[in-house]
Amino acid sequence: MTAVVLGFFLVNIAFIHVIILGFLLGVLGQVGDLAESLFKRDFDIKDSGGRLPGLGGILDVMDSLLFTAPIFYFYVAIIILPAQ
């Protein structure tokens, strides 16, 4: 829903790309969170660091970026930029 609302402000990107990226990144953010939780569970680690107390460590803050950042980059580089 956020992608649809903010998509009106992105004048250089076709609206269909905004919809696709919103759905894709929303799903992959959850997958990144689950993958990071699986890694921590396999290694029997509760917190992945002490730098950010109360948040579970730096990986818990950035876990959704594990999959979304590379996919966003490649989607923009391969699909959006060559079409312009």
N, C-alpha and C positions, 0 to 999 in steps of 0.2 A: 504494500500500500504506500509506503514511503517513497518507493521508486516512482510510482505513478505521480504522486504529488510533486516531488522534486524534479521529475522529468520535464515539466513545463518550463523550468528555468535553464535547462541544458539545450540551448538553441542550436548547437552544432552537431548534435547527436540525434539520429532518427528515434522516434518514440518507441519503435519495436525493439531497438537495442536496449533501451532503458528497461522495458518490461522483461526482456530476457536476462539482462544482468541482475535485476532485482530478484527474480526467482532463483537464478543460478547461485548468486552469492548468498542469498538467504539460506538455501539448502546446504551449500558448502561450508558456511559458517558453523552450522550445527554439526556437520561431519567432522570439521576440525576440532571442535570441542570434544566430541566423543572419542576421536582418535587420541587426543592428548590425554584424556582421562584413562583410556585403555593402556597407554604407555606407562602412566604413573601407577596404575593398578598392577601391571605386570612386574614392575620394579619395586613394588611395595613402598611407594613414596607418597606421603600425604601432602606435603608442601614441596613445591619445586624450587624454593629459594626463600631466603630470609629478608630480602631487600624490601619487599612490600608486605609487611605484616598484616594479617587479617584477610588478605586476598588470595592466599595459597601460592604465592610466588609469581614470578614474571611469566611463566608459561600459561598460567590461568588467565592472565590479562590479555595475552596475545594468541591464545590458542585458535581462535576463529580465523586469524590471519594466515595460519599454516597453509590452508588450501585456497582461501579467497584471493589473497594478493597475487599469487602466480597466475591464477585463472583470469583475474581481471586484467592483468598486464597482457597476457597472450590474446585475450579476446579483443582488446583495444588495438594491439599491434597487428594482429592478423586479419581481423574482420572489419573493424571500424575505420582505421586509418587508410588502408588501401582503397576503400570505397569512396573516400573523399577526394 
